[in-house]
């Protein structure tokens, strides 16, 4: 979610395109999210539907998700949003987190 896929009603700014297919983006004015029974809901208790994509690679030796060596984060986040996803699952390594490896630029 932190990849620029949120919509701000107050500022009327979209970090990603307005025209998109797939799940709705999360309105920042309706955060934080919480659970209600088996559902994730916003502050108005409206159900939030996730359409997630797995972004692998942070568990590997470079400790960085795949694709960042070829595209910048803004372009990748926009592409994910354009494909209709509103959620990103990041796979990471606890060992890498604890060891805090140096990531090469």
Backbone as CSV, one residue per row, in Angstrom:
resi,resn,N_x,N_y,N_z,CA_x,CA_y,CA_z,C_x,C_y,C_z
1,UNK,0.809,-1.194,0.000,0.000,0.000,0.000,0.850,1.255,0.000
2,UNK,2.028,1.161,0.542,2.869,2.336,0.674,3.535,2.734,-0.630
3,UNK,3.256,2.081,-1.678,3.921,2.381,-2.939,3.208,3.450,-3.740
4,UNK,2.598,4.387,-3.109,1.966,5.480,-3.825,0.636,5.092,-4.417
5,UNK,-0.067,4.155,-3.816,-1.325,3.706,-4.369,-2.519,4.274,-3.616
6,UNK,-2.291,5.205,-2.733,-3.385,5.779,-1.956,-3.933,7.023,-2.645
7,UNK,-5.201,7.289,-2.424,-5.857,8.459,-2.991,-6.171,9.429,-1.874
8,UNK,-5.863,10.658,-2.032,-6.138,11.667,-1.020,-7.306,12.530,-1.464
9,UNK,-8.443,12.390,-0.799,-9.624,13.185,-1.130,-9.379,14.649,-0.782
10,UNK,-8.729,14.890,0.350,-8.508,16.262,0.792,-7.680,17.043,-0.221
11,UNK,-6.624,16.449,-0.702,-5.761,17.138,-1.662,-6.181,16.869,-3.095
12,UNK,-7.120,15.954,-3.279,-7.568,15.535,-4.605,-6.377,15.155,-5.482
13,UNK,-5.490,14.380,-4.895,-4.279,13.960,-5.588,-4.294,12.449,-5.709
14,UNK,-3.950,11.962,-6.875,-3.832,10.526,-7.053,-2.388,10.220,-7.357
15,UNK,-1.814,9.343,-6.581,-0.449,8.889,-6.837,-0.574,7.635,-7.671
16,UNK,-0.711,7.819,-8.943,-1.074,6.770,-9.883,-2.231,7.318,-10.692
17,UNK,-2.595,6.666,-11.787,-3.595,7.219,-12.697,-5.006,7.160,-12.129
18,UNK,-5.855,8.100,-12.568,-7.268,8.096,-12.181,-8.028,7.002,-12.912
19,UNK,-7.664,6.760,-14.143,-8.354,5.714,-14.896,-7.606,4.406,-14.707
20,UNK,-8.264,3.478,-14.078,-7.623,2.205,-13.809,-8.689,1.142,-13.670
21,UNK,-8.296,-0.084,-13.869,-9.179,-1.229,-13.691,-8.805,-1.928,-12.402
22,UNK,-9.719,-2.742,-11.885,-9.408,-3.533,-10.704,-10.005,-2.947,-9.447
23,UNK,-9.401,-3.274,-8.319,-9.903,-2.862,-7.010,-9.761,-1.356,-6.820
24,UNK,-10.643,-0.797,-6.007,-10.583,0.630,-5.697,-9.346,0.931,-4.877
25,UNK,-8.839,2.143,-5.026,-7.735,2.580,-4.193,-8.290,3.007,-2.843
26,UNK,-7.454,3.024,-1.834,-7.891,3.356,-0.478,-7.867,4.873,-0.307
27,UNK,-8.970,5.428,0.157,-9.087,6.856,0.403,-8.385,7.174,1.725
28,UNK,-7.379,8.027,1.676,-6.593,8.357,2.866,-7.472,8.950,3.963
29,UNK,-8.519,9.676,3.588,-9.413,10.282,4.578,-10.169,9.229,5.384
30,UNK,-10.197,7.981,4.893,-10.929,6.922,5.586,-9.997,5.953,6.317
31,UNK,-8.758,6.361,6.549,-7.814,5.556,7.318,-7.937,5.917,8.786
32,UNK,-7.542,5.104,9.709,-6.867,3.823,9.531,-7.869,2.707,9.264
33,UNK,-7.330,1.627,8.746,-8.115,0.426,8.534,-8.080,-0.418,9.801
34,UNK,-9.097,-1.247,9.963,-9.114,-2.176,11.099,-9.957,-3.390,10.712
35,UNK,-9.980,-4.367,11.572,-10.771,-5.564,11.270,-12.094,-5.498,12.004
36,UNK,-13.085,-6.081,11.362,-14.414,-6.234,11.955,-14.849,-7.641,11.584
37,UNK,-14.709,-8.545,12.556,-14.945,-9.952,12.237,-13.879,-10.430,11.265
38,UNK,-14.290,-10.995,10.153,-13.322,-11.487,9.170,-12.993,-10.471,8.085
39,UNK,-13.523,-9.256,8.195,-13.335,-8.244,7.158,-12.378,-7.150,7.588
40,UNK,-11.742,-6.522,6.606,-10.960,-5.314,6.822,-11.874,-4.165,6.417
41,UNK,-12.011,-3.179,7.317,-12.917,-2.067,7.072,-12.202,-0.745,7.338
42,UNK,-12.777,0.342,6.800,-12.214,1.669,7.034,-12.865,2.290,8.271
43,UNK,-12.589,3.566,8.531,-13.127,4.212,9.738,-14.650,4.320,9.709
44,UNK,-15.251,4.230,8.524,-16.712,4.270,8.399,-17.308,2.863,8.382
45,UNK,-16.488,1.880,8.730,-16.882,0.463,8.750,-17.315,-0.057,7.382
46,UNK,-16.806,0.575,6.309,-17.047,0.088,4.956,-15.969,-0.944,4.625
47,UNK,-16.386,-2.034,4.045,-15.471,-3.119,3.724,-14.474,-2.684,2.647
48,UNK,-13.210,-3.010,2.864,-12.139,-2.710,1.906,-11.749,-4.004,1.224
49,UNK,-11.763,-4.000,-0.082,-11.375,-5.202,-0.827,-9.946,-5.032,-1.336
50,UNK,-9.157,-6.063,-1.099,-7.766,-6.051,-1.532,-7.598,-6.831,-2.828
51,UNK,-6.787,-6.305,-3.691,-6.326,-7.019,-4.873,-4.807,-6.909,-4.801
52,UNK,-4.174,-7.930,-4.237,-2.741,-7.856,-3.926,-1.884,-8.546,-4.968
53,UNK,-0.672,-8.066,-5.047,0.348,-8.669,-5.899,1.532,-9.002,-4.991
54,UNK,2.188,-10.117,-5.246,3.393,-10.474,-4.500,4.591,-9.831,-5.181
55,UNK,5.437,-9.172,-4.408,6.650,-8.575,-4.951,7.820,-9.237,-4.257
56,UNK,8.397,-10.167,-4.937,9.441,-11.005,-4.356,10.829,-10.391,-4.538
57,UNK,11.768,-10.944,-3.831,13.171,-10.604,-4.024,13.870,-10.050,-2.803
58,UNK,13.133,-9.439,-1.879,13.780,-8.826,-0.721,14.394,-9.863,0.208
59,UNK,14.029,-11.116,0.017,14.591,-12.201,0.834,15.911,-12.704,0.255
60,UNK,16.247,-12.293,-0.953,17.461,-12.793,-1.616,18.689,-11.992,-1.166
61,UNK,19.836,-12.389,-1.654,21.102,-11.793,-1.224,21.171,-10.271,-1.356
62,UNK,20.697,-9.664,-2.449,20.776,-8.195,-2.493,19.846,-7.501,-1.500
63,UNK,18.859,-8.227,-0.952,17.904,-7.696,0.029,17.049,-6.560,-0.536
64,UNK,16.774,-6.624,-1.822,15.962,-5.617,-2.503,14.950,-6.337,-3.379
65,UNK,13.717,-5.821,-3.433,12.706,-6.446,-4.287,13.117,-6.371,-5.747
66,UNK,12.672,-7.356,-6.520,13.039,-7.438,-7.929,12.479,-6.289,-8.755
67,UNK,13.224,-5.872,-9.747,12.779,-4.848,-10.681,13.366,-3.480,-10.442
68,UNK,13.794,-3.213,-9.208,14.322,-1.880,-8.910,15.655,-1.610,-9.608
69,UNK,16.299,-2.672,-10.094,17.536,-2.465,-10.840,17.247,-2.009,-12.271
70,UNK,15.993,-2.166,-12.719,15.630,-1.817,-14.090,14.679,-0.619,-14.185
71,UNK,13.867,-0.389,-13.151,12.885,0.696,-13.141,12.909,1.379,-11.778
72,UNK,12.512,2.649,-11.757,12.443,3.313,-10.452,11.126,2.977,-9.760
73,UNK,11.072,3.218,-8.467,9.930,2.843,-7.645,8.630,3.496,-8.120
74,UNK,8.687,4.754,-8.528,7.490,5.459,-8.992,6.885,4.767,-10.205
75,UNK,7.715,4.395,-11.176,7.219,3.706,-12.374,6.638,2.341,-12.031
76,UNK,7.306,1.605,-11.162,6.816,0.284,-10.777,5.496,0.380,-10.015
77,UNK,5.385,1.348,-9.111,4.136,1.534,-8.360,2.999,1.913,-9.295
78,UNK,3.253,2.779,-10.252,2.223,3.166,-11.224,1.796,1.966,-12.053
79,UNK,2.739,1.137,-12.451,2.421,-0.062,-13.242,1.550,-1.022,-12.424
80,UNK,1.892,-1.218,-11.175,1.111,-2.099,-10.301,-0.320,-1.565,-10.184
81,UNK,-0.459,-0.262,-9.975,-1.780,0.361,-9.877,-2.546,0.240,-11.192
82,UNK,-1.871,0.500,-12.315,-2.510,0.395,-13.632,-3.028,-1.008,-13.910
83,UNK,-2.369,-2.004,-13.363,-2.805,-3.388,-13.555,-4.001,-3.742,-12.663
84,UNK,-4.415,-2.812,-11.798,-5.607,-3.022,-10.986,-5.357,-3.496,-9.573
85,UNK,-4.119,-3.476,-9.128,-3.807,-3.902,-7.768,-3.824,-2.706,-6.823
86,UNK,-4.257,-2.928,-5.592,-4.256,-1.863,-4.589,-3.487,-2.274,-3.334
87,UNK,-2.716,-3.333,-3.450,-1.999,-3.876,-2.299,-0.756,-4.608,-2.808
88,UNK,0.323,-4.490,-2.068,1.560,-5.199,-2.412,2.011,-5.997,-1.194
89,UNK,2.218,-7.298,-1.400,2.788,-8.147,-0.350,4.283,-8.224,-0.597
90,UNK,5.061,-7.769,0.346,6.514,-7.820,0.210,7.051,-9.032,0.965
91,UNK,7.733,-9.884,0.246,8.390,-11.040,0.855,9.780,-10.580,1.287
92,UNK,10.102,-10.803,2.537,11.404,-10.359,3.032,12.036,-11.448,3.874
93,UNK,13.281,-11.257,4.175,14.036,-12.206,4.976,14.262,-11.635,6.371
94,UNK,13.847,-12.371,7.384,14.105,-11.945,8.756,15.609,-11.866,9.006
95,UNK,16.346,-12.824,8.443,17.806,-12.805,8.600,18.399,-11.537,8.003
96,UNK,17.966,-11.169,6.789,18.467,-9.931,6.185,18.109,-8.720,7.036
97,UNK,16.917,-8.717,7.591,16.494,-7.603,8.445,17.397,-7.506,9.678
98,UNK,17.654,-8.624,10.301,18.473,-8.633,11.515,19.946,-8.310,11.216
99,UNK,20.431,-8.780,10.062,21.833,-8.554,9.697,22.035,-7.166,9.096
100,UNK,20.938,-6.533,8.601,20.968,-5.198,8.010,22.081,-5.060,6.946
101,UNK,21.984,-5.833,5.860,23.029,-5.794,4.847,23.052,-4.468,4.095
102,UNK,24.213,-4.070,3.636,24.371,-2.863,2.824,23.783,-3.144,1.445
103,UNK,22.889,-2.295,0.987,22.282,-2.436,-0.336,23.008,-1.512,-1.285
104,UNK,23.505,-2.079,-2.367,24.263,-1.305,-3.338,23.314,-0.440,-4.173
105,UNK,23.696,0.818,-4.446,22.906,1.705,-5.304,23.102,1.343,-6.762
